Structure formats: structure tokens, C-alpha cells
Amino acid sequence: MTATTFGSTINTSDKGIATSGATGTDWRAVWQLIKPFWVSEEKWKAHGLLATVIALALGMVYLDVLFNAWNRDFYNALENKDFVAFRSQLWRFSYLAFIYIAVAIYRVYLMQALEMRWRAWMTKQYLHEWLENQSYYRLEQTGTADNPDQRIAEDLQFLTNGSLTLSLGLLSSVVSLASFVGILWSVSGPLAFIFHGQQWSIPGYMVWFAIAYAGVGSLIVFWIGRPLVFQNFYQQRFEADFRFGLVRIREHAEAVALYRGEEQEKGQLGTRFQRIWDNWWTIMRTTKRLNVASNFYAQFAIIFPFLVGAPRYFSGAITLGGLMQISSAFGHVQDALSWFINAFSSLASWKASVNRLAGFHAAVVTARTRVSGITVTRNNVGAVLLDDVTLELPSGAALTAALKAHILPGQRILVAGPSGCGKSTLFRAIAGIWPYGGGSIEIPKDARLLFLPQKGYLPIGTLRAAVSYPAAENAYKERAIQHYFELCKLPHLSGKLDEPDNWSQRLSPGEQQRLAFVRALLAKPDILFLDEATSALDAETEEHLYKLILEDLPGVSIISIAHRDAVAKYHQIRWQFVRAEEDTGETGGLVLATQQQRYTILASKTRIE
């Protein structure tokens, strides 16, 4: 299935939503979120399901009209003590009830099917957009959208469920209003009374009473419940923040245990939960006031039609069946007019989710379509070329001056210098994931690059999948994997290839770094970047792995960041980060400007012995 974009950019930011946007309504933003699915390749199935659900919803309204007429005939039979008519109405009620139950069941069933199709499609698109062009990485760098996991997992569910439930509920209310307002107008008749000595008559007076009753109730509920949108918006954020804190402890359980950081973690989690607690009590107070108004409104609505219709009944203008029909019709009209009141809590939660999705959508689109100042292209030269490359922080602050450099096939370069001077950022720029800066980077057309960071990534699953990542699980033969396990001093893992586990928690940092070298040996890249990839290993194992790489991949270009001079002998060139004032004037230098210091890379072209 081809990927479909979300639509055009929504000019909404998290900060805007968190204030005025949390309570405001930008229906163009809502439409941009809802529209794509209904015009996608799934549209025919979606339209068919939606049409069926709408037909069933309208069928339920028609059955309500039939039940309304049944009310009149049934209570007239009771009033007249007509047993034949009474028995006939019981049979009539039985088959109407059976049909109503069947229609109601399949309406819910098919709506759930449509909801899951919609959610599955939206989830696929959002995952595609979030993961494309390293948007997830840029979002973390800029902090423009919090808790993307919660937005994709929960907010999308709220969007699809709420959109269908609320829209179909509104449609049913509109159709019910159109169906029953005429019935209520005709059966209620006029209300005649004398006021200031003058005769007055209100035709279809029950309709006007229903409109006035629902109108006053809607205004009161809106006034009381309006803060719920804002409060639900923050409740979802606080819940996600708390859940993220719990996951972080699980991911870093060993480090927390070694530091004896339990009390600190309790304090942080307690602070996050306190936000949930405080906001929840705010929601409770608002909900209590809302429930007072809505429950009073709903309960009084039961007796209200009898109070208003009683004068005509006791005057003999209508029968008991007529009064019950008026009561039923009034209930449907009043319920249709009260859609906003009945759906307000759901509407508030849905709007909060829409606001969060709109902010997330805007942030993803901005990150995905952001024009990188550093262009990374492929060339036919056969070398990595860095031309006037400058690096910046995500905030826009300058990080480096221009650099001109190159990496030839088979070269082995050691990048050294003080911590924090920008060595890893240079790697990120070459990898194409650091868009902040300027200049151009060219990479050989058919060259395969592999980056091994200090702390690698091991997906949850089988060990075979973890070793093969990012290739498919069955990309490499088992004998090849076991061979490199032996060479990288991991023989104890050979029999565990098909065991599923969270290997980042099960393996030590040293084992994970050795596993990363197994990946490199299996993938056989043309250019290998090692960003302190042996920092957790002892000197003997580090030396062994470097020798292994050079022996097994003799033509590979190696660019290493390392703080230990022991690895220098495996490289031919040193790029040394030094302070700018120490610059000897050699060509090929790069000035790096941090907030406190300026650094220069001096490229030494003599072989390191």
C-alpha cells in the first residue's frame, strides 16, 4: 500500500494548544486529521461500512417512530380495557423489539469494524511519517512534541472512536429531531390561555417547550463544562509523562540499582504523579458541577412533558394513549436537542486528543519537511568529501566553522580530542541525521556506511533478529553468525539465537559492544564509523576486535572516535581536536566554537605508529 501523507501542514504548536488551543476549535485542523483515510485506497470499503452503519442508525430512528405510535395504541388499549387490542400490541412490540435488537447489535459491530480499519490505517501513516527522514530523532532534539508513543497509541484511538461515535450520534439526533418534531407538533396541539385579559394560543406548544428546555440546559452545561477540554488535554500529557518515567526505570534498572537511586526515582515519579493527582481533582470538581446540571436536567425531563401535557389530558382533549405518545415524542425531541449536553464529556476528551494530535502532526510535518542546511548526496568520486561543512545546535546557535576534508577508500582515521568538542556531531552530520548547519557532504555512490555508537540498539525479539538489525532476521546464515560469535568472544550466545528476550537488559555493555562488531563483520560495510564503540571493553579485547576488523575487512575505511591512545596504532591519520589558539596553521583545520571554548581539528597525514 502506498504511503499517504497526513495532508497540508497544520499551523498549530504544542505551546499554542496548551494554552488557548486547548479550548479553541480549529475545524480546518480537525478536517486535516480526519480527511486522509476517507480519500485513501481504503475509501471504498470505508464508505461502504459507513453507509451501512448510517443506514442502520436511520433504521433505529424509524423503529423509534414505530414504537412511538405503539405507545399510543398500547395505552389506549389499557385505558379502554380492550384485551384483543392489548394482546395484538404485545405481539407487535415483540417483533419490533427483536428487529431493534438485531439492528442495534450490528450497528455497533460494524462501527467497531470501521473504527479499527480507520485506526489501523492512521497508525500506519503516522508511524511512516514519524519514522521517515529521522523525524523521531529531530523531534527528540527539538522537544517540539512530547510523548509520541502516547499520541500514536491512544490519541489516534480517541480520534477514530470519538469521531465515529460523536458524528453518528449527532446524525441520529438530527434525524430523530426531524422525525419527531412533526409528531410532537401534531399530537400536542395548541395551548390556549388568557393573559392580561387577552386570549392567547400557542400552536404545537410542546415543541417550543422542548426547544426552550434544551436550549437553557445546553447553555448551562457549556458554561460549567468548558474547562474540561483544557483539563483533559493536560491529564493525557501527565499520564503519559508518568508512564514514561516508569518505562525509563525498567530500561535502566541495573544503573538505578547500582546507584541506589530508588529514593530519587520515587521523588521524580511522585512529582509526576502529583501532577496527575492535582489535575484529576480539578477534573473531578468540574465533572461534579457538570453532573449536577446534567442529572437535574435529565431527571426533570422525565416529568416535564407530563406537567406540560396534563392540562389538555385532564380537560379531555387527549386520551391516555395520546398523553403517552406526547411524552415519548417529547422525550425524543428533547433528547435530540440535548445531544450537546449528553455528549459533552466525550466531546471534551475527543477535542483534547484532537488538539494533541494536531500539535504532534504539525511537529512531525515540520521535522520531516525541514530543509537541512547540510546536504548529503552521493557521488562517483569514490571518496567521502566534506565541503565547507558547518554545524549548529538545534536552537540555531553556531557550533563550528567551515571544514574541508575527505576520507579516501581504505583510510583509517582516528578522531581525538576533549569530550564535548563536537566529534560525535560530525559523525551525525555524515550519517545525514544532523540537519543543523550548512555545507555539503558527498558519499561514494555505492558505498555502504555503518555507524557503531557507544551504546548500541538491540530490538526486543530473538537474538538472531538483534544481531541482524537493521537487516531482516534471516539475512545471515546461522553458521556465519556463530563463526563471528566465536571470533568476537561471544561463544556462549551461539545456542541462543532463537530465544526472544530484551537483550539490551540481558547483555552487559561489553557484550553489547562485541555484538555490534559481529553486526559489522556480517554487514561488511565499505566505511565503518566507530564512536567510542570499544569504551566498555578491556584493552586486550579492544585490540583483538580492531585486528579482526582489519583482517576480515581489509579494504574498509575506518573512522574512530576514541579516548584511549592504544587504538592509535590501527589508524593512519589523526584528526586532533585542539583549542583554536593552539592552531599551528596547518591546512585542513576545522574551528569548533562551543559556548566556552574554540577548537580546531588538525589533520596529521603521517602514519601513526
ABEGO torsion letter per residue (X at the ends): XBBBBAEBBBBBBAAAAABAAAABBBAAAAAAAAAAAAABAAAAAAAAAAAAAAAAAAAAAAAAAAAAAAAAAAAAAAAAGBAAAAAAAAAAAAAAAAAAAAAAAAAAAAAAAAAAAAAAAAAAAAAAAAABGGAAAAAAAAGABBGAAAAAAAAAAAAAAAAAAAAAAAAAAAAAAAAAAAAAAAAAEBBBBBBGGBBBBBBGAAAAAAAAAAAAAAAAAAAAAAAAAAAAAAAAAAAAAAAAAAAAAAAAAAAAAAAGAAAAAAAAAAAAAAAAAAAAAAAAAAAAAAAAAAAAAAAAAAAAAAAAAAAAAAAGABBAAAAAAAAAAAAAAAAAAAAAAAAAAAAAAAAAAAAAAAAAAAAAAAAAABBBABBBBBBAAGBBBBBGBBBBBAAGBBABBBBBBBBBBGBBBBBBEBBGAGAAAAAAAAAGABABEBEBBBBBAABBBBBBBABBBBBBEBAAAAAAOABBAAABBAAAAAAAAAAAGAAAAAAAAABBBBAAAABBAAAAAAAAAAAAAAAGBABBBBBGAAAABBAAAAAAAAAAAAAABAABBBBBBBABAAAAAABABBBBBBBAAABAGBBGBBBBBBAABBBBBBBBABBBX
